Amino acid sequence: MSRTVRRVTLSRKKGASLRCVMQSNLCCKMDLSTSPVRAALHLTLLAASVVFIACAPLPSTPRKPSPADSVLALTRLDEVLVEYTRHVVLRNDRLRLALGLKLDRLPTHFVDEQRESSRAARATQRSLENIWYEALRQDDYITLIALHWELENEVEAAVYRSIDFSGLIPGSSPLPAIARALEQHPIEDASDVARYLFLIENLSQYFAEARQLLADRAKNAMRIPAMALDSVASFFEQFRQPGERSPFALSEARLTRIDSVSRPKVAALIRTAIERDVNPKIDSLVAYLRGPYRVPREDSLAGAQIGLGRYPGGREYYQHLLRRTTTLDVTPNDLFTYGTREVERILGAMAGVRGTLGFSGTDSAFRAALRNERFRITSPNDFEERVRAALGAMRDTIRSRVGLTLLDSLVLVARRSQVFDGAHVVALLEGDGLDPRHRLEYASDRITQLPAYVIPALVAREIIPGRQVLVSAMQRNDSLATIRQLMRFPGMVDGWNEHARGLAGELGLYRDPYVAYGALMLELEAAARMVTDLGLHHFGWTYQQAVRYLRSHSVDTSGTGGDVMRIALAEPARAVAAKVGSRELAGQRAYVKRELGARFDDGALQREILRVGVLPLPVMSQHLAWWVYQRKK
């Protein structure tokens, strides 16, 4: 377990926080704990600090921060957080809608967006360097470190933008989010209609700039792998619909605030704009992908590499992504060794479970034997009933044993599998825009291929005590700075998911050996995805190699092709974060247990992790060392 912070090693103190509330005029308002007393104290101490600084002699030795120093440091940090949070929200459509802001543009300028993000990150870094971090208290201190971490990643990412195709790849493209943002955008008067038409014009620019970006990179032999082009083209093509059925259109039901005479005219105006501006740009992009962009001789290279290693500088970019997703300094070789050992360990544990059930055959034979009525999901309704039953059992146990509660903010949503969207049969999506609830979305046309005995572990991983509990606890914590509520470090988020799945087993929720076997299957799949990710991007695996390996270690083998393509193109290094993050959290838990001995309270530890929210793993490790020290006192 890592016990040091990789890039920023600062002292540990305890402190206050800032809440940045975005208003409709795009301004930020600071709410310093909403206390008039604290606000008055700020003013008093600031005035005192001026006198203190003016009259104090130059110190010959380092001095301990005074209360005035703490106020100055906190005020400077608050100012930086307000400005940077404003920058982040302005670039994120989902966040703008969630905060009640209307959209004034869509993120279409790929290169300009990256350059602006890099410039803003460097400016914020310079501002943070002027803060006396030793004068901050603990919560503000870890906010500063986490922001340092985020900013350094943002600056480094700009170096590799010529290799980054994520904005154009299904699974990471912003197009679905853009469609949802337009769907939720309020239409209340004529000015909103004009704004919507401007957003449609922005959307047409997105497709035009995507085509130009592909053409510019193709000149330097930076191309999307040929075997993925048809899927990429089909992804864009699904957004090319007649005006009345377009995902970007407005139905008359959305225009209830517009008078009944103008309503049909407005809907027709928007449909015309889509068919005149958006659809031709989509046609041009798709024709380019299926025509001039394709290199015919690459189509025959079925065994060619599809990972980042195929590009100049690709391995260096992958190393950067490993640091960014895991938040640790790790090498691909060490990770690959760990992943393969984990696969062997889990396979051994699965063999042990089969032995307790009196089955001496192979894993594949055992799974075939379990394809019976008891473990078969017969329909989407059957899946939802099983999820609710597992959720009820989880909720009661977690509440009584750990002290965690789950708000009733979950809705199950059936959907059809889409291009490249077959990497997961089930995925939890955070609430956004006008609907704050979390959505457990599942592929209705594939859900019957999922064995029912994995559902309890799936619920533990995705809902309680997994991802929904982590994100919901963070979003409900008003003491956290807004930027902390927005951070999503995969090493922590995905690592917590795997940690939660294991925690549920320790709490006795997998007593049924078949359910325990299902939990091991999900753990095996996570380890295999990690090995596949490293194999594709660092060790030069081909598509066929990756599919074969993942197929032999996956719960649902029907989606392994889409899973490989998602790992290769949409989310490089992301699959590594879950297993590495889980291992790190387990190590931190073992450290706390060893240090506290008989005073160790597992529920208190989990609640503290949820209280501070999503942090880089070394920062969480450092915070828990401080927390242990406080509890010992």
Secondary structure, DSSP 8 states (H G I E B T S, - for coil): ---S-SS-----------EEEE-TTS-EEEESTT-HHHHHHHHHHHHHHHHHHHH----SS-----HHHHHHHHHHHHHHHHHHHHHHHHH-HHHHHHTT---S-----HHHHHHHHHHHHHHHHHHHTTS-GGGS-HHHHHHHHHHHHHHHHHHHHGGGTTT--GGGSTTT-SHHHHHHHHHH----SHHHHHHHHHHHHHHHHHHHHHHHHHHHHHTTT----GGGHHHHHHHHHTT---GGG-TT---GGGGTTS-TTTHHHHHHHHHHHIIIIIHHHHHHHHHHHHTTT--HHHHT-TT-B-SGGGSTTHHHHHHHHHHHHH-S---HHHHHHHHHHHHHHHHHHHHHHHHHTT--S-HHHHHHHT-SGGGB--SHHHHHHHHHHHHHHHHHHHHHHT-----S-EEEEEE---TTTTS-SEEEE--BTTB-SEEEEEETTTGGGSBGGGHHHHHHHHTSSSHHHHHHHHHH-TTS-HHHHH---HHHHHHHHHHHHHHHHHTTTT-SHHHHHHHHHHHHHHHHHHHHHHHHHTS--BHHHHHHHHHTT-S-GGGHHHHHHIIIII-TTHHHHHHHHHHHHHHHHHHHHHHHGGG--HHHHHHHHHHH-S--HHHHHHHHHHHHHHHH-
